Amino acid sequence: MSIKCDKCKHASIIYQRYSGMHLCKKHFMEDVERKIKLTIRKHYPVKKNETIAVAISGGKDSSVLLYMLHKIFGERPDIRLIALSVDEGIVGYREKTLEQAKQLTNRLGIEHIILSFGQEYGRTMDEIASWDREKGTCSYCGVLRKSILNRKALELGATKLAIGHNLDDEAQTIMLNHLKGDVERMVRLVPPCELEGLVLRIKPLRFVPEKEIAIYAYLNDLPLSTGACPYAHEAMRGEVREILDNFEDRHPGTKYALLSGFDKIANILSRELPVARLVHCRICGQAASGELCQACKLLGK
């Protein structure tokens, strides 16, 4: 005998341990969409005549992000959505997801721009990975990807830059910053963090667990690629992911508690430790906290 949805008499497709609810397909989809809409309304309200750049890799998270933003704002003539993809230059990894991104943007009728490390920085991620370096490849990739996305978003006149970070990503980032004692970075995580020279980054999926993003993508015939980057093993994030997954398994709701608790603490931190005013990098002109932006510092090294 199948388990029934707690909101109707249809068969349940998922059990949310953190909420104690069994949900059918219809009510599961509504729950995911409710969380996303509430996050936008509460943290990132969209006004008239906005341009939203959407970072899309072609994986499940960014695909659900683009799909949902199109579902919410696609009929509004005053809102412009532009999809931005980044080809880091990782042979055998990025080609498939970029093709999936192209197919999805064509399906939704959304303008799609592909940027590349090779064209922007004159070197690929595979080349950078071969360097004799102090930092892990993820440190380079993350900084350079943020920089190239922000530069293009500014060029397009975007008012917001949407990123597909889900609940798991946010919880991992919070834990990483705690472990590293990086208080300044914690303050910049508070939504919304507006800084001159940086397009406002928004994270509509931040209250949706990764597992639920995957199920939602499957139910809506969206790309589900979950292949790991070949350099991911160098990052500390993998260890933190495992720790949090174990805690969540034993104590459902841990990730939600970590995120909601952080938001409360961070609001106090942001008042006590205001983010320093940014200046222009003397090499590339992008926003920077000092003479050079982080991207130019890394590439200079």
Backbone as CSV, one residue per row, in Angstrom:
resi,resn,N_x,N_y,N_z,CA_x,CA_y,CA_z,C_x,C_y,C_z
1,MET,0.844,-1.192,0.000,0.000,0.000,0.000,0.883,1.247,0.000
2,SER,0.636,2.156,-0.963,1.470,3.347,-1.084,1.136,4.369,0.004
3,ILE,2.118,5.135,0.367,1.928,6.186,1.372,1.265,7.387,0.719
4,LYS,0.274,7.963,1.387,-0.476,9.088,0.845,0.163,10.427,1.226
5,CYS,-0.046,11.408,0.354,0.385,12.782,0.619,-0.366,13.312,1.834
6,ASP,0.318,14.053,2.692,-0.315,14.613,3.891,-1.279,15.753,3.580
7,LYS,-1.267,16.230,2.312,-2.151,17.342,1.952,-3.307,16.929,1.051
8,CYS,-3.247,15.678,0.527,-4.329,15.176,-0.314,-4.295,13.656,-0.281
9,LYS,-5.036,13.014,-1.149,-5.115,11.551,-1.124,-4.246,10.881,-2.176
10,HIS,-3.442,11.672,-2.883,-2.585,11.100,-3.921,-1.334,10.485,-3.308
11,ALA,-0.666,9.638,-4.097,0.529,8.937,-3.614,1.669,9.919,-3.361
12,SER,2.369,9.710,-2.273,3.520,10.551,-1.926,4.729,10.162,-2.778
13,ILE,5.508,11.163,-3.195,6.749,10.886,-3.937,7.985,11.215,-3.112
14,ILE,7.778,11.906,-1.980,8.914,12.292,-1.150,8.485,12.433,0.304
15,TYR,9.413,12.089,1.195,9.194,12.328,2.614,10.237,13.331,3.072
16,GLN,9.789,14.496,3.505,10.698,15.527,4.009,10.928,15.265,5.496
17,ARG,12.054,14.713,5.826,12.325,14.376,7.227,12.372,15.620,8.103
18,TYR,12.858,16.734,7.544,12.981,17.958,8.350,11.625,18.579,8.665
19,SER,10.604,18.317,7.813,9.270,18.870,8.056,8.287,17.812,8.549
20,GLY,8.641,16.533,8.360,7.742,15.449,8.758,6.597,15.252,7.791
21,MET,6.710,15.793,6.574,5.620,15.756,5.603,5.887,14.767,4.468
22,HIS,4.832,14.002,4.095,4.834,13.231,2.863,4.131,14.096,1.821
23,LEU,4.736,14.243,0.636,4.142,15.103,-0.383,4.013,14.379,-1.718
24,CYS,2.908,14.610,-2.402,2.715,14.084,-3.756,3.455,14.989,-4.737
25,LYS,3.422,14.642,-6.001,4.121,15.435,-7.011,3.643,16.881,-7.009
26,LYS,2.327,17.076,-7.028,1.763,18.425,-7.097,2.169,19.272,-5.900
27,HIS,2.026,18.730,-4.705,2.316,19.515,-3.508,3.820,19.665,-3.264
28,PHE,4.606,18.708,-3.758,6.062,18.865,-3.683,6.503,20.028,-4.569
29,MET,5.998,20.060,-5.810,6.360,21.147,-6.732,5.935,22.489,-6.162
30,GLU,4.745,22.546,-5.590,4.267,23.792,-4.994,5.146,24.223,-3.832
31,ASP,5.629,23.263,-3.050,6.468,23.568,-1.893,7.802,24.177,-2.336
32,VAL,8.428,23.572,-3.341,9.697,24.091,-3.864,9.503,25.497,-4.420
33,GLU,8.453,25.680,-5.216,8.212,26.979,-5.832,7.854,28.039,-4.790
34,ARG,7.147,27.627,-3.752,6.802,28.568,-2.667,8.066,29.080,-1.980
35,LYS,9.002,28.177,-1.703,10.252,28.572,-1.042,11.037,29.556,-1.900
36,ILE,11.089,29.286,-3.194,11.842,30.160,-4.103,11.190,31.536,-4.206
37,LYS,9.870,31.555,-4.374,9.153,32.831,-4.489,9.261,33.646,-3.197
38,LEU,9.167,32.965,-2.060,9.264,33.653,-0.767,10.652,34.252,-0.568
39,THR,11.688,33.501,-0.978,13.069,33.995,-0.851,13.272,35.249,-1.697
40,ILE,12.751,35.235,-2.927,12.865,36.413,-3.794,12.119,37.596,-3.191
41,ARG,10.892,37.344,-2.757,10.054,38.427,-2.212,10.666,39.019,-0.941
42,LYS,11.222,38.159,-0.084,11.743,38.604,1.205,13.129,39.236,1.104
43,HIS,13.998,38.623,0.320,15.401,39.067,0.284,15.798,39.840,-0.981
44,TYR,15.183,39.507,-2.122,15.630,40.095,-3.386,14.447,40.607,-4.217
45,PRO,13.639,41.521,-3.696,12.471,41.982,-4.448,12.852,42.550,-5.810
46,VAL,12.114,42.131,-6.825,12.363,42.583,-8.193,11.424,43.739,-8.515
47,LYS,11.993,44.850,-8.941,11.222,46.050,-9.251,10.947,46.117,-10.759
48,LYS,10.324,47.190,-11.178,10.037,47.362,-12.594,11.313,47.634,-13.383
49,ASN,11.295,47.197,-14.644,12.373,47.491,-15.602,13.744,47.003,-15.137
50,GLU,13.791,45.795,-14.603,15.080,45.221,-14.180,15.617,44.255,-15.236
51,THR,16.945,44.144,-15.270,17.623,43.146,-16.092,18.303,42.168,-15.152
52,ILE,17.938,40.907,-15.245,18.506,39.882,-14.365,19.404,38.958,-15.178
53,ALA,20.703,38.984,-14.880,21.640,38.048,-15.492,21.602,36.765,-14.662
54,VAL,21.519,35.624,-15.321,21.393,34.346,-14.619,22.590,33.469,-14.968
55,ALA,23.406,33.141,-13.972,24.560,32.270,-14.202,24.057,30.844,-14.369
56,ILE,24.308,30.264,-15.530,23.817,28.909,-15.798,24.937,28.021,-16.324
57,SER,25.227,26.969,-15.574,26.279,26.030,-15.967,25.720,24.914,-16.842
58,GLY,24.410,24.660,-16.696,23.807,23.534,-17.403,23.534,22.374,-16.472
59,GLY,23.932,22.525,-15.201,23.642,21.511,-14.189,22.248,21.715,-13.618
60,LYS,21.862,20.871,-12.663,20.492,20.881,-12.137,20.135,22.187,-11.422
61,ASP,21.048,22.714,-10.600,20.735,23.902,-9.800,20.486,25.131,-10.668
62,SER,21.422,25.423,-11.551,21.264,26.618,-12.386,20.126,26.454,-13.382
63,SER,19.855,25.223,-13.789,18.744,24.985,-14.721,17.408,25.241,-14.038
64,VAL,17.255,24.761,-12.792,16.033,25.027,-12.032,15.908,26.525,-11.766
65,LEU,17.020,27.179,-11.460,17.009,28.630,-11.224,16.474,29.375,-12.438
66,LEU,17.026,29.088,-13.614,16.595,29.780,-14.833,15.136,29.462,-15.151
67,TYR,14.767,28.203,-15.003,13.392,27.768,-15.267,12.411,28.513,-14.373
68,MET,12.733,28.624,-13.087,11.837,29.284,-12.139,11.755,30.791,-12.374
69,LEU,12.890,31.432,-12.665,12.869,32.872,-12.933,12.052,33.159,-14.191
70,HIS,12.160,32.274,-15.173,11.367,32.426,-16.387,9.891,32.203,-16.079
71,LYS,9.592,31.260,-15.212,8.206,30.967,-14.842,7.578,32.144,-14.083
72,ILE,8.381,32.795,-13.251,7.882,33.906,-12.433,7.819,35.217,-13.223
73,PHE,8.885,35.493,-14.006,8.996,36.809,-14.645,8.911,36.784,-16.169
74,GLY,8.803,35.584,-16.749,8.842,35.466,-18.212,7.763,36.227,-18.949
75,GLU,6.610,36.428,-18.320,5.498,37.123,-18.970,5.537,38.635,-18.746
76,ARG,6.511,39.091,-17.955,6.603,40.532,-17.696,7.491,41.200,-18.733
77,PRO,6.929,42.077,-19.572,7.720,42.711,-20.627,8.796,43.655,-20.106
78,ASP,8.653,44.096,-18.845,9.628,45.037,-18.291,10.826,44.336,-17.658
79,ILE,10.768,43.004,-17.543,11.875,42.253,-16.945,12.627,41.496,-18.032
80,ARG,13.937,41.697,-18.084,14.779,41.036,-19.081,15.648,39.987,-18.398
81,LEU,15.580,38.752,-18.884,16.424,37.677,-18.368,17.499,37.351,-19.398
82,ILE,18.746,37.282,-18.947,19.863,36.921,-19.825,20.667,35.819,-19.146
83,ALA,20.863,34.710,-19.832,21.631,33.589,-19.275,23.117,33.761,-19.610
84,LEU,23.960,33.598,-18.592,25.414,33.695,-18.769,26.063,32.368,-18.368
85,SER,26.813,31.781,-19.284,27.556,30.554,-18.979,29.044,30.840,-19.071
86,VAL,29.815,30.106,-18.274,31.266,30.283,-18.281,31.937,28.970,-18.656
87,ASP,32.752,29.028,-19.708,33.569,27.879,-20.105,34.946,28.071,-19.474
88,GLU,35.192,27.344,-18.378,36.461,27.511,-17.663,37.642,26.893,-18.403
89,GLY,37.337,26.004,-19.338,38.423,25.327,-20.046,38.876,24.092,-19.311
90,ILE,37.910,23.230,-18.942,38.206,21.957,-18.282,37.769,20.861,-19.242
91,VAL,38.732,20.292,-19.946,38.434,19.317,-21.003,37.716,18.098,-20.438
92,GLY,36.650,17.692,-21.126,35.910,16.505,-20.741,34.882,16.728,-19.656
93,TYR,34.754,17.951,-19.157,33.804,18.232,-18.074,32.756,19.265,-18.468
94,ARG,33.200,20.413,-18.965,32.274,21.513,-19.190,31.492,21.402,-20.505
95,GLU,32.028,20.675,-21.496,31.369,20.642,-22.806,29.921,20.154,-22.731
96,LYS,29.681,19.093,-21.954,28.343,18.499,-21.877,27.343,19.459,-21.233
97,THR,27.739,20.078,-20.124,26.805,20.958,-19.422,26.523,22.232,-20.226
98,LEU,27.509,22.703,-20.978,27.280,23.885,-21.823,26.254,23.570,-22.908
99,GLU,26.306,22.359,-23.450,25.332,21.953,-24.455,23.932,21.886,-23.842
100,GLN,23.850,21.396,-22.600,22.568,21.339,-21.903,22.030,22.746,-21.633
101,ALA,22.938,23.669,-21.317,22.540,25.058,-21.091,21.974,25.669,-22.372
102,LYS,22.617,25.375,-23.500,22.139,25.879,-24.795,20.736,25.352,-25.097
103,GLN,20.527,24.063,-24.852,19.226,23.454,-25.132,18.129,24.068,-24.267
104,LEU,18.439,24.318,-22.978,17.438,24.879,-22.079,17.104,26.318,-22.442
105,THR,18.103,27.115,-22.743,17.833,28.522,-23.104,17.047,28.603,-24.411
106,ASN,17.329,27.695,-25.344,16.555,27.651,-26.590,15.101,27.265,-26.299
107,ARG,14.931,26.289,-25.413,13.587,25.824,-25.037,12.768,26.955,-24.401
108,LEU,13.417,27.777,-23.568,12.721,28.848,-22.863,12.705,30.164,-23.647
109,GLY,13.492,30.225,-24.716,13.556,31.449,-25.509,14.278,32.576,-24.802
110,ILE,15.362,32.240,-24.099,16.123,33.230,-23.331,17.492,33.459,-23.980
111,GLU,17.868,34.720,-24.086,19.177,35.070,-24.632,20.282,34.402,-23.818
112,HIS,21.268,33.822,-24.521,22.318,33.053,-23.853,23.693,33.506,-24.341
113,ILE,24.544,33.875,-23.411,25.901,34.324,-23.730,26.900,33.402,-23.048
114,ILE,27.873,32.906,-23.801,28.906,32.028,-23.244,30.219,32.804,-23.156
115,LEU,30.786,32.848,-21.970,32.056,33.518,-21.715,33.121,32.447,-21.493
116,SER,34.376,32.791,-21.678,35.421,31.771,-21.480,36.656,32.346,-20.808
117,PHE,37.287,31.513,-19.985,38.545,31.905,-19.343,39.605,32.161,-20.408
118,GLY,39.606,31.334,-21.459,40.621,31.465,-22.501,40.594,32.837,-23.143
119,GLN,39.395,33.333,-23.477,39.276,34.640,-24.113,39.488,35.781,-23.125
120,GLU,38.950,35.627,-21.906,39.009,36.706,-20.924,40.384,36.831,-20.270
121,TYR,40.977,35.688,-19.926,42.224,35.705,-19.149,43.439,35.182,-19.916
122,GLY,43.209,34.652,-21.113,44.335,34.153,-21.900,44.886,32.829,-21.412
123,ARG,44.137,32.144,-20.556,44.543,30.827,-20.073,43.312,30.064,-19.598
124,THR,43.380,28.748,-19.708,42.252,27.913,-19.295,42.472,27.396,-17.876
125,MET,41.416,26.817,-17.301,41.540,26.256,-15.960,42.497,25.073,-15.947
126,ASP,42.521,24.313,-17.023,43.465,23.186,-17.110,44.907,23.692,-17.076
127,GLU,45.164,24.830,-17.727,46.518,25.409,-17.707,46.863,25.904,-16.306
128,ILE,45.905,26.578,-15.662,46.134,27.092,-14.308,46.381,25.940,-13.336
129,ALA,45.660,24.836,-13.525,45.815,23.677,-12.637,47.217,23.084,-12.711
130,SER,47.889,23.303,-13.847,49.239,22.742,-14.017,50.324,23.619,-13.400
131,TRP,49.932,24.824,-12.916,50.915,25.729,-12.317,51.440,25.174,-10.994
132,ASP,52.616,25.662,-10.631,53.143,25.421,-9.278,52.509,26.510,-8.405
133,ARG,51.501,26.153,-7.619,50.692,27.160,-6.916,50.473,26.794,-5.461
134,GLU,50.169,27.828,-4.677,49.897,27.618,-3.254,48.445,27.269,-3.005
135,LYS,47.542,27.893,-3.758,46.107,27.702,-3.541,45.561,26.572,-4.408
136,GLY,44.430,25.992,-3.994,43.772,24.946,-4.763,43.137,25.512,-6.015
137,THR,42.862,24.645,-6.974,42.271,25.096,-8.237,40.913,25.762,-8.014
138,CYS,40.156,25.288,-7.027,38.831,25.866,-6.772,38.929,27.343,-6.359
139,SER,40.017,27.698,-5.678,40.209,29.096,-5.279,40.360,29.972,-6.519
140,TYR,41.135,29.489,-7.500,41.314,30.230,-8.742,40.011,30.274,-9.527
141,CYS,39.402,29.109,-9.691,38.202,28.992,-10.523,37.064,29.854,-9.977
142,GLY,36.846,29.786,-8.671,35.752,30.545,-8.069,35.921,32.042,-8.244
143,VAL,37.128,32.538,-7.977,37.407,33.980,-8.094,37.289,34.442,-9.539
144,LEU,37.884,33.693,-10.465,37.868,34.100,-11.871,36.457,34.018,-12.455
145,ARG,35.682,33.023,-12.035,34.312,32.893,-12.529,33.445,34.058,-12.036
146,LYS,33.587,34.405,-10.749,32.827,35.543,-10.210,33.191,36.831,-10.941
147,SER,34.465,36.997,-11.208,34.936,38.220,-11.855,34.384,38.359,-13.269
148,ILE,34.442,37.277,-14.035,33.994,37.331,-15.428,32.483,37.522,-15.514
149,LEU,31.737,36.910,-14.577,30.284,37.073,-14.552,29.895,38.502,-14.168
150,ASN,30.591,39.043,-13.177,30.283,40.414,-12.742,30.595,41.420,-13.844
151,ARG,31.712,41.218,-14.525,32.109,42.135,-15.598,31.051,42.157,-16.706
152,LYS,30.596,40.966,-17.108,29.602,40.893,-18.191,28.255,41.430,-17.734
153,ALA,27.876,41.137,-16.487,26.603,41.636,-15.957,26.597,43.161,-15.929
154,LEU,27.712,43.755,-15.534,27.829,45.219,-15.537,27.704,45.767,-16.954
155,GLU,28.383,45.106,-17.883,28.369,45.522,-19.281,26.948,45.499,-19.856
156,LEU,26.157,44.509,-19.412,24.784,44.351,-19.900,23.798,45.265,-19.180
157,GLY,24.277,45.957,-18.150,23.397,46.820,-17.370,22.483,46.040,-16.448
158,ALA,22.903,44.853,-16.056,22.087,44.018,-15.176,21.980,44.638,-13.787
159,THR,20.803,44.514,-13.191,20.576,45.019,-11.839,20.749,43.911,-10.800
160,LYS,20.683,42.662,-11.276,20.868,41.507,-10.391,21.600,40.408,-11.145
161,LEU,22.386,39.623,-10.399,23.077,38.460,-10.962,22.642,37.251,-10.149
162,ALA,21.821,36.395,-10.747,21.256,35.249,-10.039,22.202,34.051,-10.084
163,ILE,22.422,33.449,-8.913,23.316,32.300,-8.758,22.516,31.117,-8.208
164,GLY,22.800,29.915,-8.689,22.020,28.740,-8.304,22.478,28.026,-7.048
165,HIS,22.872,28.755,-6.011,23.283,28.114,-4.767,22.065,27.606,-4.005
166,ASN,22.077,26.327,-3.637,20.967,25.742,-2.885,21.270,25.723,-1.389
167,LEU,20.376,25.139,-0.612,20.544,25.094,0.846,21.849,24.417,1.245
168,ASP,22.169,23.302,0.600,23.406,22.587,0.925,24.632,23.455,0.672
169,ASP,24.638,24.163,-0.470,25.767,25.051,-0.796,25.935,26.135,0.267
170,GLU,24.816,26.750,0.664,24.866,27.829,1.643,25.356,27.326,3.006
171,ALA,24.836,26.178,3.425,25.244,25.612,4.713,26.736,25.278,4.710
172,GLN,27.210,24.727,3.594,28.639,24.399,3.478,29.500,25.657,3.523
173,THR,29.072,26.700,2.826,29.834,27.947,2.799,29.902,28.577,4.186
174,ILE,28.783,28.558,4.903,28.749,29.107,6.264,29.711,28.342,7.160
175,MET,29.663,27.015,7.080,30.543,26.192,7.911,32.011,26.411,7.552
176,LEU,32.298,26.517,6.260,33.679,26.767,5.817,34.204,28.080,6.376
177,ASN,33.381,29.125,6.331,33.814,30.429,6.838,34.016,30.406,8.351
178,HIS,33.188,29.639,9.043,33.379,29.476,10.487,34.723,28.781,10.762
179,LEU,34.993,27.710,10.020,36.218,26.939,10.230,37.467,27.746,9.894
180,LYS,37.334,28.664,8.929,38.472,29.495,8.528,38.530,30.808,9.307
181,GLY,37.488,31.086,10.106,37.449,32.336,10.865,37.337,33.551,9.983
182,ASP,36.711,33.382,8.810,36.612,34.479,7.842,35.336,35.285,8.104
183,VAL,35.405,36.200,9.075,34.243,36.990,9.467,33.822,37.953,8.368
184,GLU,34.790,38.546,7.681,34.479,39.510,6.619,33.659,38.863,5.520
185,ARG,34.038,37.644,5.150,33.292,36.946,4.110,31.893,36.568,4.588
186,MET,31.774,36.278,5.884,30.459,35.967,6.443,29.515,37.151,6.267
187,VAL,30.027,38.343,6.525,29.205,39.554,6.408,28.713,39.720,4.975
188,ARG,29.579,39.400,4.005,29.199,39.572,2.595,28.169,38.544,2.146
189,LEU,27.934,37.507,2.953,26.939,36.495,2.610,25.521,36.934,2.959
190,VAL,25.405,37.976,3.780,24.086,38.413,4.235,23.278,38.937,3.046
191,PRO,22.082,38.397,2.801,21.284,38.903,1.674,20.423,40.086,2.094
192,PRO,20.304,41.123,1.237,21.148,41.325,0.061,22.370,42.158,0.436
193,CYS,23.538,41.819,-0.109,24.756,42.587,0.164,25.078,43.417,-1.080
194,GLU,24.813,44.710,-1.012,25.022,45.585,-2.154,26.322,46.360,-1.996
195,LEU,27.208,46.229,-2.991,28.488,46.923,-2.977,28.701,47.613,-4.312
196,GLU,29.190,48.847,-4.254,29.426,49.612,-5.473,30.422,48.887,-6.372
197,GLY,30.087,48.768,-7.648,30.979,48.102,-8.589,30.694,46.628,-8.756
198,LEU,29.820,46.076,-7.894,29.443,44.665,-7.992,27.946,44.573,-8.230
199,VAL,27.548,43.809,-9.228,26.121,43.584,-9.474,25.587,42.750,-8.316
200,LEU,24.426,43.122,-7.800,23.836,42.427,-6.664,23.623,40.951,-6.979
201,ARG,24.291,40.086,-6.219,24.144,38.632,-6.393,22.940,38.147,-5.591
202,ILE,22.066,37.414,-6.254,20.888,36.884,-5.565,20.886,35.363,-5.638
203,LYS,20.337,34.723,-4.600,20.340,33.262,-4.506,18.927,32.766,-4.177
204,PRO,18.045,32.726,-5.165,16.659,32.325,-4.919,16.486,30.891,-4.408
205,LEU,17.480,30.021,-4.628,17.348,28.613,-4.222,17.929,28.324,-2.844
206,ARG,18.325,29.333,-2.107,19.107,29.105,-0.893,18.351,28.380,0.222
207,PHE,17.036,28.274,0.128,16.270,27.549,1.144,15.704,26.225,0.616
208,VAL,16.222,25.763,-0.527,15.758,24.491,-1.093,16.912,23.477,-1.045
209,PRO,16.718,22.312,-0.383,17.773,21.302,-0.309,18.177,20.794,-1.689
210,GLU,19.433,20.400,-1.825,19.949,19.921,-3.110,19.147,18.728,-3.637
211,LYS,18.789,17.818,-2.755,18.021,16.638,-3.169,16.699,17.052,-3.804
212,GLU,16.048,18.057,-3.244,14.760,18.499,-3.770,14.913,19.245,-5.092
213,ILE,16.047,19.922,-5.266,16.340,20.566,-6.557,16.439,19.489,-7.632
214,ALA,17.128,18.389,-7.315,17.307,17.295,-8.277,15.961,16.674,-8.655
215,ILE,15.099,16.447,-7.669,13.784,15.856,-7.936,12.933,16.812,-8.777
216,TYR,12.967,18.103,-8.432,12.201,19.105,-9.171,12.686,19.156,-10.626
217,ALA,14.007,19.096,-10.827,14.562,19.118,-12.183,14.075,17.906,-12.971
218,TYR,14.084,16.743,-12.341,13.636,15.514,-13.004,12.165,15.613,-13.393
219,LEU,11.321,16.095,-12.491,9.890,16.181,-12.742,9.541,17.176,-13.844
220,ASN,10.442,18.150,-14.088,10.190,19.170,-15.107,11.071,18.996,-16.345
221,ASP,11.667,17.810,-16.465,12.495,17.490,-17.632,13.602,18.522,-17.849
222,LEU,14.275,18.870,-16.756,15.393,19.814,-16.805,16.699,19.049,-16.685
223,PRO,17.819,19.618,-17.145,19.114,18.941,-17.045,19.420,18.484,-15.620
224,LEU,19.962,17.286,-15.507,20.224,16.709,-14.191,21.694,16.398,-13.975
225,SER,22.548,16.879,-14.856,23.970,16.549,-14.774,24.536,16.865,-13.398
226,THR,25.098,15.860,-12.756,25.674,16.044,-11.420,27.144,15.628,-11.378
227,GLY,27.754,15.470,-12.561,29.146,15.050,-12.622,30.059,16.013,-11.888
228,ALA,30.986,15.461,-11.129,31.890,16.291,-10.318,33.038,16.823,-11.162
229,CYS,33.452,18.042,-10.869,34.625,18.624,-11.523,35.850,17.776,-11.180
230,PRO,36.737,17.525,-12.136,37.917,16.689,-11.871,38.876,17.280,-10.839
231,TYR,38.695,18.573,-10.511,39.571,19.206,-9.523,38.903,19.352,-8.152
232,ALA,37.671,18.864,-8.032,36.906,19.062,-6.793,37.563,18.438,-5.569
233,HIS,38.363,17.394,-5.785,38.986,16.701,-4.648,39.982,17.585,-3.900
234,GLU,40.422,18.674,-4.531,41.382,19.558,-3.871,40.724,20.480,-2.838
235,ALA,39.403,20.595,-2.911,38.708,21.576,-2.076,38.320,21.011,-0.714
236,MET,38.357,21.874,0.292,37.946,21.526,1.648,36.430,21.327,1.724
237,ARG,35.717,21.896,0.759,34.258,21.849,0.757,33.734,20.410,0.771
238,GLY,34.427,19.512,0.103,33.989,18.121,0.067,33.929,17.499,1.450
239,GLU,34.910,17.814,2.281,34.925,17.290,3.652,33.780,17.881,4.470
240,VAL,33.546,19.187,4.291,32.464,19.855,5.017,31.115,19.302,4.570
241,ARG,30.966,19.042,3.269,29.729,18.450,2.744,29.423,17.127,3.446
242,GLU,30.437,16.296,3.574,30.260,14.980,4.211,29.850,15.122,5.672
243,ILE,30.485,16.059,6.379,30.157,16.284,7.796,28.698,16.722,7.938
244,LEU,28.285,17.702,7.116,26.922,18.227,7.216,25.883,17.188,6.788
245,ASP,26.204,16.400,5.773,25.281,15.351,5.342,25.068,14.329,6.454
246,ASN,26.140,13.999,7.167,26.026,13.051,8.287,25.177,13.635,9.411
247,PHE,25.374,14.902,9.714,24.576,15.563,10.746,23.105,15.619,10.330
248,GLU,22.862,15.965,9.068,21.490,16.054,8.566,20.790,14.695,8.639
249,ASP,21.542,13.654,8.354,20.981,12.306,8.394,20.557,11.930,9.816
250,ARG,21.393,12.306,10.780,21.087,11.966,12.179,20.156,12.986,12.832
251,HIS,20.239,14.229,12.373,19.440,15.308,12.974,18.783,16.128,11.859
252,PRO,17.672,15.646,11.289,17.010,16.355,10.186,16.701,17.815,10.534
253,GLY,17.009,18.697,9.593,16.785,20.131,9.809,18.045,20.881,10.179
254,THR,19.182,20.158,10.275,20.448,20.792,10.656,20.843,21.904,9.682
255,LYS,20.702,21.641,8.395,21.119,22.623,7.394,20.240,23.873,7.441
256,TYR,18.938,23.671,7.607,18.037,24.818,7.741,18.384,25.624,8.991
257,ALA,18.664,24.919,10.087,18.987,25.600,11.347,20.269,26.409,11.197
258,LEU,21.258,25.840,10.513,22.539,26.524,10.310,22.344,27.801,9.495
259,LEU,21.530,27.714,8.444,21.298,28.876,7.588,20.478,29.957,8.289
260,SER,19.376,29.571,8.925,18.531,30.571,9.584,19.247,31.213,10.772
261,GLY,20.025,30.403,11.508,20.799,30.953,12.623,21.860,31.919,12.131
262,PHE,22.507,31.563,11.011,23.536,32.434,10.442,22.934,33.770,10.011
263,ASP,21.768,33.733,9.358,21.134,34.971,8.896,20.874,35.935,10.055
264,LYS,20.478,35.386,11.193,20.221,36.238,12.367,21.513,36.838,12.901
265,ILE,22.554,36.013,13.023,23.846,36.487,13.529,24.478,37.482,12.556
266,ALA,24.400,37.158,11.265,25.059,37.972,10.242,24.475,39.377,10.162
267,ASN,23.174,39.514,10.407,22.573,40.853,10.391,23.182,41.738,11.472
268,ILE,23.494,41.126,12.612,24.156,41.865,13.698,25.598,42.176,13.295
269,LEU,26.282,41.183,12.716,27.667,41.364,12.277,27.778,42.491,11.253
270,SER,26.821,42.545,10.333,26.891,43.544,9.270,26.774,44.968,9.818
271,ARG,26.097,45.108,10.947,25.994,46.434,11.570,27.264,46.787,12.335
272,GLU,27.863,45.781,12.964,29.076,46.005,13.749,30.332,46.062,12.888
273,LEU,30.315,45.307,11.781,31.482,45.242,10.899,31.071,45.564,9.468
274,PRO,30.788,46.810,9.162,30.365,47.165,7.799,31.451,46.832,6.783
275,VAL,31.022,46.356,5.609,31.975,45.992,4.553,32.686,47.239,4.045
276,ALA,34.007,47.125,3.891,34.812,48.262,3.450,34.402,48.724,2.052
277,ARG,34.528,50.028,1.809,34.202,50.601,0.499,35.185,50.072,-0.545
278,LEU,34.653,49.708,-1.713,35.492,49.155,-2.770,36.032,50.260,-3.672
279,VAL,37.195,49.972,-4.286,37.812,50.883,-5.248,37.975,50.121,-6.564
280,HIS,38.593,50.767,-7.547,38.787,50.107,-8.839,40.190,49.493,-8.919
281,CYS,40.260,48.243,-9.375,41.539,47.567,-9.573,42.355,48.339,-10.608
282,ARG,43.635,48.580,-10.333,44.448,49.406,-11.235,44.776,48.683,-12.546
283,ILE,44.566,47.346,-12.597,44.861,46.594,-13.818,43.614,46.415,-14.688
284,CYS,42.546,45.870,-14.100,41.358,45.546,-14.901,40.190,46.504,-14.692
285,GLY,40.251,47.322,-13.638,39.181,48.277,-13.382,37.997,47.727,-12.620
286,GLN,38.021,46.416,-12.315,36.923,45.817,-11.557,36.977,46.265,-10.098
287,ALA,35.845,46.087,-9.394,35.780,46.463,-7.983,36.789,45.648,-7.178
288,ALA,37.480,46.335,-6.253,38.496,45.667,-5.444,38.565,46.320,-4.069
289,SER,39.012,45.558,-3.082,39.147,46.099,-1.726,40.489,46.802,-1.547
290,GLY,41.400,46.566,-2.492,42.718,47.197,-2.434,43.168,47.612,-3.820
291,GLU,44.485,47.734,-4.022,45.019,48.183,-5.305,44.691,47.220,-6.437
292,LEU,44.679,45.918,-6.115,44.375,44.894,-7.108,43.166,44.069,-6.673
293,CYS,42.354,43.659,-7.648,41.255,42.753,-7.322,41.822,41.350,-7.120
294,GLN,41.022,40.463,-6.556,41.509,39.121,-6.256,41.901,38.352,-7.505
295,ALA,41.156,38.575,-8.608,41.465,37.875,-9.855,42.852,38.263,-10.370
296,CYS,43.147,39.553,-10.386,44.455,40.015,-10.863,45.580,39.572,-9.937
297,LYS,45.301,39.519,-8.647,46.301,39.032,-7.706,46.659,37.581,-8.012
298,LEU,45.645,36.751,-8.211,45.884,35.332,-8.479,46.602,35.128,-9.811
299,LEU,46.170,35.850,-10.838,46.792,35.695,-12.147,48.201,36.269,-12.149
300,GLY,48.430,37.302,-11.351,49.767,37.866,-11.237,50.737,36.877,-10.627
301,LYS,50.225,36.127,-9.620,51.067,35.112,-8.985,51.379,33.992,-9.967
